[in-house]
Amino acid sequence: MSALAKASGALKSVDYEVFGRVQGENGLRGAEGARWPLQLWRYTEEEARKLGVVGWVKNTSQGTVTGQVQGPEDKVNAM
């Protein structure tokens, strides 16, 4: 992120859609590498809280997960 963006408090907003086995119970890996059954939207919500970004996430009728994340550019990029 540029010094100007940091100084101005620039925000970034990203729309996304995730395809594959992303709805229902799936084995996502935690930070320690352990697998646990967790819905992707719930995992996304928890990570967003940790990073301090906002947005929304939902399951679609097409079997994907779609959402939007918004916050400081470096945090959105980490998400």
C-alpha positions as CSV (number, residue, x, y, z in Angstrom):
1,M,0.0,0.0,0.0
2,S,1.3,3.4,-0.9
3,A,2.1,6.0,1.8
4,L,-0.7,8.2,0.3
5,A,-3.2,5.4,0.6
6,K,-2.2,4.8,4.2
7,A,-2.4,8.5,5.1
8,S,-5.8,8.9,3.5
9,G,-7.2,5.8,5.1
10,A,-8.1,4.4,1.7
11,L,-10.5,1.5,1.8
12,K,-10.8,-1.4,-0.7
13,S,-13.9,-3.3,-1.6
14,V,-13.9,-6.7,-3.3
15,D,-16.8,-8.8,-4.5
16,Y,-16.1,-12.6,-4.7
17,E,-17.6,-15.9,-5.5
18,V,-16.2,-19.3,-4.5
19,F,-16.8,-22.4,-6.5
20,G,-16.3,-26.1,-5.6
21,R,-17.2,-28.0,-2.5
22,V,-18.0,-24.9,-0.4
23,Q,-21.4,-25.4,1.1
24,G,-22.3,-27.6,4.1
25,E,-19.8,-29.4,6.2
26,N,-16.4,-29.5,4.6
27,G,-13.0,-30.1,6.0
28,L,-11.3,-26.7,6.1
29,R,-7.8,-26.4,7.6
30,G,-7.2,-24.3,10.6
31,A,-4.1,-22.2,11.3
32,E,-2.5,-25.2,13.0
33,G,-3.3,-27.5,10.0
34,A,-6.0,-29.4,11.9
35,R,-9.1,-30.2,9.9
36,W,-12.5,-29.6,11.3
37,P,-16.0,-29.5,9.8
38,L,-16.9,-25.9,9.2
39,Q,-19.1,-24.1,6.7
40,L,-17.2,-21.7,4.5
41,W,-19.4,-18.7,5.3
42,R,-18.7,-19.2,9.0
43,Y,-15.0,-19.5,8.5
44,T,-15.1,-16.4,6.3
45,E,-17.0,-14.5,9.0
46,E,-14.5,-15.5,11.7
47,E,-11.5,-14.5,9.6
48,A,-13.0,-11.2,8.8
49,R,-13.5,-10.4,12.5
50,K,-9.9,-11.3,13.2
51,L,-8.7,-9.0,10.5
52,G,-11.1,-6.2,11.3
53,V,-12.8,-6.1,7.9
54,V,-16.5,-5.9,7.2
55,G,-18.9,-7.2,4.5
56,W,-21.3,-10.0,3.9
57,V,-21.2,-13.7,2.8
58,K,-23.9,-16.1,1.8
59,N,-24.6,-19.4,0.2
60,T,-26.2,-19.3,-3.3
61,S,-28.8,-21.6,-4.9
62,Q,-26.1,-22.5,-7.5
63,G,-24.0,-24.2,-4.8
64,T,-21.4,-21.4,-4.5
65,V,-20.6,-18.9,-1.8
66,T,-20.6,-15.2,-2.7
67,G,-19.8,-12.1,-0.7
68,Q,-18.1,-8.8,-0.4
69,V,-15.3,-7.7,1.9
70,Q,-14.3,-4.1,2.7
71,G,-11.7,-2.5,4.7
72,P,-8.1,-1.2,4.6
73,E,-6.3,-2.5,1.5
74,D,-3.7,-4.6,3.4
75,K,-6.4,-6.3,5.5
76,V,-8.6,-7.0,2.4
77,N,-5.6,-8.4,0.6
78,A,-4.9,-10.7,3.6
79,M,-8.5,-11.9,3.5
